[in-house]
């Protein structure tokens, strides 16, 4: 199934990044990523700098973290423009990637709180 045949929406609920996916057939699923995993992914992408990183490299570099949560964090960073993607390699979109990532996370948390 092509990515264009699904809708993805992120939110922050109870301190976790939540990804809601709705498929073209109407079915869907929900996945969660803890804030700790999100922060570790953001830090690692920032550390890699101009060398960039792939999803597989993140999985290898963070072996004690759930691969699904790493993928959710990276997908959020891509959607929000915090990372740039070139041939499946992700690069920091700015020199303040970690701060940008946390700003996006906290913005969603603020929206969810209704404040």
N, C-alpha and C positions, 0 to 999 in steps of 0.2 A: 504494500500500500504506500502510495506516495505521501510525503509529509503534507502536501497541500490538501489532502483529503481528510485532514483532522484539524480540530481546533484545540489549541492549548491555552490555558489561562492559569496564571500564577497568583497566589495570595499568600499572606503570612497569617497563620492561625496558631495561637498558643505558642508563639515563639519558633514555629517551624515554617519552612518554606513548603508550600503545598502546590503540586502541579495537577491540574484537572485536565484530562484529555478526553475529548469527544470525537469518536470516529465517524466516518461518513454514514455508517449504517445506524447511527444513533446510540450505539453502545459507548461506554466510556469507562475510565478507571481514574483512580486518584493515587498519587504517590507523594511521600513526604521526605523532607531532608531536614535534619537538625541544623540548628544555627552553628554548632561546632563544626560539622562537616562543611557547611557552606563557607565558613571563615577559613578553614584549612585549604579548601580548593582555591579561594580567592588569593590567599597568601602564596600558594605554590605557583599559580599562574603569574602573579606579580614577580616572584623570584626568578622565573624563567626568562623574563624580559624579552629581548629581541630573538632569543632562540625559539620561543613559543613552546607549545605543548599540545599533545593529542589526548584524546580521552583515554586511550590505552596507556599512555605514559602516566597520566594521573592515577589510573588504577594501580599501576606498578609502584609508583612513588608513595602511595597512601594505602598500603596493603591491609591495614587493619580497619579500613573504613568500607562500608557497603558500596559496591560499584554503582548500584542504582542511585544512591544518594549523591555520589560524585557526579553522575550524569545529569541529575536534576539541577544541581548547582551550576554546572557548566552551561546547560541549556538556558537557564535564567540569565546568566551573564551574557550569553550570545543575544538573547531576545532584547535585553536592555541596552545593547551596544557597548557594554563594558569591555568586551573582547571583540577583536576583529578575527575573521576566519579566512584563511587562505589555504586551499587544498587540504582541508580537514585539520589544519594546524591552527591553534588559537593563540593570538597575541594580545597583549595588553593594549587597549585603545588609547590609554593615556599613561602618564607617569604616576598617576595616583589611583591605580586599579583597585587596591584594597579599599581605599576610602570611597571610591565610586560604587563599589559593590555593596558596601555597608549602607551607603546612602540609599541605594535602591531597595535594599532589604527593609530598612527602617521606614522608608516611605510607604511600602506596602503594609507594614505593620500599623502605621499611623492611619492609613485608609481603612484598614480592617477594624480599627477601634472606633471609627466614626468621629474622631476628634477633628 
